[in-house]
Amino acid sequence: MSGDSGLMAALNRTLGPVMLMIYSPNMVVFMWYTAVHCDGSFSELTRRIFAKGALRGVADIWGGVTLGSPVVLCIIFGYMLFALILQALLPGKRAEGPVTPKGNVPVYKDNGFFCYIVTIATFAGLTYYLKQHGMTPTVVYDRFDEILVTLTLFSLVFCALLQFKGYFFPSSSDHGSSGNLLFDFYWGTELYPRVLGLDIKVFTNCRFGMTVWPLLCLIFALKSYELHGFVDSMWVSCVLQMVYFTKFFWWEAGYMRTIDIMVDRAGYYICWGCLVYVTGFYTSVSLYLVNKPVQLGVSLAATILFLGILSIAVNFHVDKQKQDIRASDGKCLIWGRPAKVIRAKYTLHSGEKRESILLASGWWGIARHFHYVPELLLSFFWTVPAGFENLMPYSYLIFLFILLTHRTFRDDAKCSEKYTTFWDAYCKQVPYKMIPGIF
């Protein structure tokens, strides 16, 4: 048994992270290469890689990537500085995250929506200025490979600095080492690191990852327009994504209470993920459509747009029910009836007793993670305008399905450990994880 547990520890804390850290940078570069040089075809990408042998094929792809030109450095670090200034200076109400196992309550300035609006407005103004002077922000698309590789190298240094900070200058008692330097780099050493009063996760996840994504969506749409004129598939996909981003930032304080923030430390897994993986992988639908324009026609475009917005509306309403429950301490109406709640008690590491409210009616009475269903549907509706010629534009949807399905198990395990018998009672009232009658 001890040998088996030692092997599992090696897999989970050393081999697994190493493989992921080798695989993930290649993945984002391969996505870019497929969209730009392989006509969006994974089959063509595979053929090119193995034509001269796998190692030589991968080396040839990386050999064609330029690193850190002055223009790219100015774009990346100029945006980071701009985002940090907005995060620090724009006003916002005080928002609190959930109490940590060690009894800390993270505090945020809820200015995400304001930052988002100012950023998009600034981008619109900058685009107009550049166009008036014979330039264009679509230089980002033209140099996207450089951006991805430069961000990857920056992220490696950034994560190493966060690891060092967690060892010697932690921001709270929610820190520590696993005893494995490599795993500490991958997973992180602090749950809520702050530098000069600025929350690192807010910056990486929201001010960079979730803000760069809509900026790239707009840039890729503009590049499509420069190449092909108006293309309704790109327009539908872009509109649905922009509505989703707007909803996200309106609800950003709620995001800071999700399992991503509550459990994941600030290491390679989440920081590289938000700085590079979101940038290079989540944007793959828009990236694909630049070179693969699809004309949908008015009827099909309108249908997809309507169903996508309906999915966003359902997702918003699901999240709002949980916010209403928290704001009213469980004393509100859900679908016209008194809310069904379970007041789940739990104990912190310090021994202090706390209580959470588990909602068991409305959307949350259908399935414990039903809110993932409209999110998946929305992702499908902003992807399907790309058609079915290639698999590449569906990469994010496939990834999201796997991610959210895994998250249902991860979240259930966390809640079961935290709430014990109260969670068992909740699962009896709401037996399905995500899809009623199926899963």
SVG drawing of the C-alpha trace seen along z (x, -y; Angstrom):
<svg xmlns="http://www.w3.org/2000/svg" viewBox="-45 -60 59 62">
<polyline fill="none" stroke="black" stroke-width="0.4" points="0.0,0.0 2.8,-2.4 4.4,-1.8 1.1,-2.4 0.6,-5.7 4.1,-6.8 3.6,-6.1 0.4,-8.1 2.1,-11.0 4.8,-11.0 2.2,-11.0 0.1,-13.7 2.8,-16.0 5.7,-15.5 5.1,-13.6 1.6,-15.0 2.5,-18.7 5.7,-18.2 3.7,-16.7 1.1,-19.4 3.7,-22.2 5.4,-20.6 2.1,-20.0 0.2,-23.2 2.6,-25.8 2.7,-23.5 -1.1,-23.3 -1.6,-27.1 1.1,-27.4 -0.4,-24.4 -3.8,-26.1 -2.4,-29.3 -0.4,-27.3 -3.5,-25.3 -5.6,-28.3 -3.1,-30.4 -1.0,-27.8 -3.1,-24.6 -6.5,-26.1 -8.0,-25.2 -7.4,-21.5 -5.9,-19.3 -5.4,-16.6 -3.1,-19.0 -1.3,-19.9 -0.7,-16.2 0.5,-15.5 3.0,-18.4 4.3,-17.3 4.9,-13.7 6.1,-14.3 9.7,-14.7 9.2,-12.9 7.4,-14.2 10.3,-16.0 11.5,-17.6 8.0,-18.6 7.4,-20.3 10.8,-21.9 10.0,-23.3 6.8,-24.9 8.6,-26.5 11.4,-27.5 9.0,-29.8 8.0,-31.7 9.6,-35.0 10.1,-36.0 9.7,-39.3 9.9,-42.0 9.7,-45.6 6.2,-45.9 4.9,-42.8 6.6,-43.8 5.0,-47.2 1.6,-45.6 1.8,-43.1 3.4,-45.3 1.6,-48.4 -1.7,-46.6 -0.7,-45.1 0.3,-48.5 -3.0,-50.0 -5.0,-47.1 -3.1,-47.5 -3.8,-51.2 -7.6,-50.6 -7.6,-47.9 -6.0,-50.2 -7.7,-53.5 -11.2,-52.9 -13.9,-53.0 -15.9,-50.0 -17.8,-48.7 -16.2,-46.5 -16.8,-42.8 -15.9,-39.8 -15.0,-36.3 -15.9,-33.2 -14.1,-32.6 -11.0,-30.4 -10.4,-27.2 -7.9,-29.2 -10.5,-31.9 -9.4,-34.6 -11.9,-36.6 -10.5,-38.0 -11.6,-41.5 -11.9,-42.9 -12.8,-46.2 -15.7,-45.3 -14.8,-47.5 -14.6,-44.8 -17.5,-46.1 -16.2,-49.6 -12.7,-48.4 -14.3,-46.3 -16.3,-49.3 -13.3,-51.6 -11.1,-49.1 -13.5,-48.4 -14.2,-52.2 -10.4,-52.8 -9.9,-50.1 -12.6,-51.6 -11.0,-55.0 -7.5,-53.6 -8.8,-51.7 -10.4,-54.9 -7.1,-56.8 -4.9,-54.1 -7.2,-53.8 -7.1,-57.5 -3.3,-57.3 -3.1,-54.3 -2.5,-51.7 -4.6,-49.0 -4.8,-47.0 -5.0,-43.8 -1.2,-43.8 -2.0,-41.7 -3.4,-39.0 -0.4,-39.3 2.0,-38.8 -0.1,-36.4 2.5,-33.7 5.0,-36.2 2.5,-37.2 1.8,-33.7 5.4,-32.7 6.4,-36.0 3.5,-35.6 4.5,-32.0 8.1,-33.1 6.8,-36.0 4.4,-33.6 7.2,-31.2 9.1,-34.1 6.0,-35.5 5.0,-32.1 8.6,-31.6 8.4,-35.0 5.0,-34.2 6.5,-30.9 9.3,-32.8 6.9,-35.4 4.7,-32.6 7.7,-31.1 9.1,-34.3 6.5,-37.1 3.0,-35.6 0.0,-37.9 -2.0,-35.8 -1.9,-32.5 -3.4,-30.7 0.0,-29.7 2.5,-26.9 4.8,-24.4 4.0,-20.9 7.7,-20.0 8.1,-19.6 9.6,-22.6 8.2,-21.6 4.7,-21.0 4.8,-24.3 5.7,-26.1 2.8,-24.3 0.1,-24.7 1.3,-27.8 2.2,-28.6 -0.5,-31.2 -4.2,-31.1 -4.7,-34.9 -1.4,-36.7 -1.3,-40.5 1.3,-42.9 1.1,-46.6 -2.5,-45.9 -3.5,-44.5 -5.0,-41.0 -2.9,-38.8 -5.8,-36.5 -8.1,-39.4 -5.3,-40.6 -4.5,-37.3 -8.0,-35.9 -10.1,-39.0 -8.1,-42.1 -5.9,-40.0 -7.5,-36.7 -11.2,-37.6 -10.5,-41.1 -7.9,-40.1 -10.4,-37.5 -13.0,-40.0 -10.3,-42.3 -9.0,-39.5 -12.5,-38.7 -12.9,-42.2 -9.5,-42.3 -10.1,-39.0 -13.5,-40.2 -11.8,-43.4 -9.2,-41.4 -11.9,-39.3 -13.6,-42.5 -10.4,-43.8 -9.9,-40.6 -13.4,-39.7 -15.8,-42.5 -18.9,-41.7 -19.2,-38.0 -22.3,-37.1 -20.8,-34.0 -18.0,-36.1 -20.5,-38.8 -22.9,-36.3 -20.0,-34.6 -18.5,-37.9 -21.8,-39.3 -22.6,-36.3 -19.2,-36.3 -19.3,-40.0 -22.7,-39.7 -21.3,-36.8 -18.2,-38.9 -20.5,-41.8 -22.6,-39.5 -19.4,-38.1 -18.1,-41.5 -21.5,-42.6 -21.3,-39.5 -17.6,-39.5 -18.0,-39.6 -19.9,-36.3 -17.0,-34.8 -14.7,-35.5 -16.7,-33.0 -16.3,-30.2 -14.2,-27.1 -11.5,-28.4 -10.8,-31.2 -11.6,-29.4 -9.4,-26.3 -6.8,-27.0 -3.6,-28.6 -1.8,-31.2 0.8,-29.1 1.4,-27.9 -1.9,-26.1 -4.1,-29.1 -1.7,-32.0 -0.2,-30.6 -3.7,-29.4 -5.2,-32.8 -2.3,-34.7 -1.7,-32.3 -4.2,-29.5 -7.2,-31.8 -5.4,-34.1 -4.4,-31.3 -7.1,-28.6 -10.3,-30.2 -10.2,-32.6 -9.8,-29.7 -13.3,-30.1 -12.6,-33.7 -9.1,-32.9 -10.4,-30.2 -13.1,-32.3 -10.5,-34.9 -9.4,-32.6 -12.5,-30.5 -15.4,-32.9 -18.9,-31.2 -22.0,-33.0 -25.0,-31.8 -27.8,-33.8 -30.3,-36.0 -32.6,-33.3 -29.9,-31.0 -27.8,-33.8 -30.9,-35.2 -31.8,-31.8 -28.3,-31.1 -28.1,-34.6 -31.5,-34.2 -30.7,-30.8 -27.3,-32.0 -28.8,-35.1 -31.5,-32.9 -28.7,-30.7 -27.0,-33.7 -30.3,-34.9 -30.8,-31.5 -27.2,-31.4 -27.7,-34.9 -30.9,-34.0 -29.4,-30.9 -26.6,-32.9 -29.0,-35.6 -31.0,-33.1 -28.0,-32.2 -27.1,-35.9 -30.7,-36.6 -30.5,-33.8 -27.2,-35.1 -28.5,-38.7 -31.8,-37.7 -30.3,-35.1 -32.5,-32.5 -35.7,-34.5 -36.9,-35.2 -39.2,-33.8 -37.8,-31.5 -40.2,-31.1 -43.0,-32.6 -42.5,-30.2 -40.5,-30.4 -37.0,-29.2 -36.1,-25.7 -32.7,-25.9 -30.5,-23.8 -28.5,-25.7 -25.2,-23.8 -22.9,-24.2 -19.2,-23.6 -16.0,-24.1 -12.9,-26.1 -9.4,-24.8 -9.4,-27.2 -12.4,-25.4 -14.8,-28.3 -18.3,-27.3 -19.8,-28.8 -22.9,-28.4 -23.7,-28.4 -27.0,-28.3 -27.6,-25.6 -30.4,-26.4 -32.5,-23.4 -35.2,-25.1 -35.5,-27.0 -32.8,-26.2 -30.7,-24.9 -33.4,-22.3 -33.2,-20.9 -29.5,-19.8 -26.7,-20.8 -24.6,-22.3 -27.3,-23.1 -25.7,-26.5 -23.1,-24.7 -25.8,-23.6 -26.6,-27.0 -22.9,-27.9 -22.2,-24.9 -25.1,-25.7 -23.9,-29.2 -20.4,-28.0 -22.0,-25.8 -24.0,-28.6 -21.0,-30.9 -19.0,-28.0 -21.6,-26.6 -21.4,-29.6 -18.0,-28.2 -19.7,-25.2 -18.6,-21.6 -15.7,-21.4 -13.1,-21.2 -12.9,-20.1 -10.6,-23.0 -13.3,-25.6 -15.0,-23.1 -11.8,-22.6 -12.9,-25.1 -16.4,-23.6 -14.9,-20.1 -12.5,-21.4 -15.2,-23.2 -17.4,-20.1 -14.6,-18.1 -13.6,-20.9 -17.2,-21.5 -18.0,-17.8 -14.8,-17.3 -15.7,-20.3 -19.0,-18.8 -17.1,-15.9 -14.5,-18.3 -17.0,-20.6 -19.1,-17.8 -16.1,-16.3 -15.1,-19.6 -18.7,-20.3 -19.0,-16.8 -15.9,-17.2 -16.9,-20.7 -20.6,-20.2 -20.6,-16.4 -24.2,-15.2 -25.7,-18.5 -24.3,-17.9 -25.7,-14.3 -29.1,-15.8 -28.8,-18.3 -27.9,-15.5 -31.0,-13.6 -33.1,-16.7 -31.2,-17.4 -29.9,-14.0 -28.6,-15.0 -25.2,-16.7 -25.8,-18.7 -28.4,-17.2 -31.7,-16.1 -32.6,-12.5 -29.2,-11.8 -26.2,-13.0"/>
</svg>
